[in-house]
Amino acid sequence: QVQLQESGGGSVQSGGSLRLSCATSADIYRSYCMGWFRQAPGKEREGVAAIDHMRSKAYADSMKDRGTISQDNPKNTLYLQMNSLKPEDTAMYYCVATPCMSARQALGEMAAPSFTAAYWGQGTQVTVSS
């Protein structure tokens, strides 16, 4: 059974926008910090954005002025709105639920090779063409 279900990826031109969604159960949604990381072929994993139980948010420098992480509580859904997309944003994007003390901690941990989330989604592909 898929615990985190991502959607919203696709192919866009440079400068375009996408909104990724991650639907999950109420138990997971309420129990963990949540966030997004991305993985592109030949590149290191990068934490993109995270949100914690206090609704504090953290972003990678590469996404700070272009992305917004948000939650829809009644729907138990996490979102990542990405604007002004660039070809270097091309990657598989994964939603994760992970224990954390802060969004900043979660974001930093996502990039670590040893990172193991409580729950992972299957990923959604984002492709940005120039």
C-alpha positions in Angstrom: 0.0 0.0 0.0 1.4 3.4 -1.0 1.6 5.6 2.0 2.6 8.8 0.2 1.2 9.4 -3.2 2.8 12.1 -5.3 1.3 13.8 -8.3 1.7 16.9 -10.4 5.0 16.4 -12.1 5.3 16.9 -15.8 7.2 18.6 -18.6 7.3 22.4 -18.8 9.4 25.0 -20.5 11.9 27.2 -18.7 10.0 29.8 -16.7 7.0 27.7 -16.2 5.3 26.5 -13.0 4.3 23.2 -11.5 2.5 22.2 -8.3 3.4 18.9 -6.8 1.0 17.2 -4.5 1.6 14.5 -1.9 -1.5 12.8 -0.4 -1.2 10.7 2.7 -3.1 9.3 5.7 -4.1 11.4 8.6 -1.8 9.4 10.9 1.3 10.1 8.9 0.3 13.7 8.2 0.0 14.5 11.8 2.9 12.5 13.1 5.8 13.6 11.0 7.6 16.5 9.4 7.1 16.4 5.7 9.1 17.6 2.8 10.4 17.1 -0.7 13.7 16.1 -2.1 14.9 15.6 -5.6 17.3 13.3 -7.4 18.6 13.9 -10.9 20.7 11.3 -12.8 24.4 11.8 -11.9 23.7 14.4 -9.3 23.5 14.2 -5.5 20.2 14.1 -3.7 19.0 17.5 -2.7 16.5 18.5 -0.1 14.2 21.0 -1.7 11.7 22.0 1.0 10.4 20.9 4.4 7.7 21.8 6.9 7.5 20.9 10.5 4.8 20.6 13.2 5.0 24.3 14.0 4.4 25.0 10.3 7.9 26.4 10.0 9.3 26.0 6.6 12.8 25.5 5.1 14.0 25.7 1.6 17.1 24.8 -0.4 18.9 27.9 -1.6 18.1 26.8 -5.1 14.4 26.9 -4.4 14.1 29.7 -1.8 12.6 32.4 -4.0 10.8 30.2 -6.4 9.1 27.5 -4.3 6.4 27.4 -1.7 5.7 24.3 0.5 2.2 24.2 2.0 -0.3 21.9 3.6 -4.0 21.3 3.2 -4.9 19.8 6.5 -8.5 18.6 5.8 -7.1 16.7 2.8 -3.9 15.5 4.5 -2.0 16.7 1.5 1.4 18.4 1.1 2.1 20.7 -1.8 5.2 22.2 -3.5 4.5 25.1 -5.8 7.5 25.7 -8.0 7.7 28.8 -10.2 10.2 30.2 -12.6 11.4 26.6 -13.3 14.8 26.1 -14.8 16.3 23.2 -16.7 18.5 22.4 -13.6 15.2 21.7 -11.7 14.8 18.6 -13.8 14.7 15.6 -11.5 12.6 13.0 -9.8 10.8 14.6 -6.9 10.0 12.6 -3.8 7.7 13.3 -0.9 8.9 12.1 2.5 7.6 11.9 6.0 10.3 11.9 8.6 10.8 12.5 12.3 12.4 15.9 12.9 12.8 18.7 15.4 12.6 21.4 12.8 12.1 21.9 9.1 15.6 23.0 8.8 16.9 19.8 10.4 14.7 17.7 8.1 15.9 19.6 5.0 19.5 19.1 5.9 19.0 15.4 6.6 17.4 14.7 3.3 20.6 15.4 1.5 22.6 12.9 3.5 23.4 9.5 1.9 22.3 7.9 5.1 18.9 9.6 5.2 16.1 7.2 5.8 12.6 8.6 6.0 9.8 7.0 7.8 7.8 7.0 4.6 8.7 7.7 1.0 6.6 8.3 -2.1 7.3 6.7 -5.4 8.4 10.0 -7.0 7.1 12.3 -9.7 9.2 13.4 -12.6 9.7 17.1 -13.3 11.3 17.9 -16.7 12.1 21.5 -17.6 13.2 22.3 -21.1 15.1 25.3 -22.2 
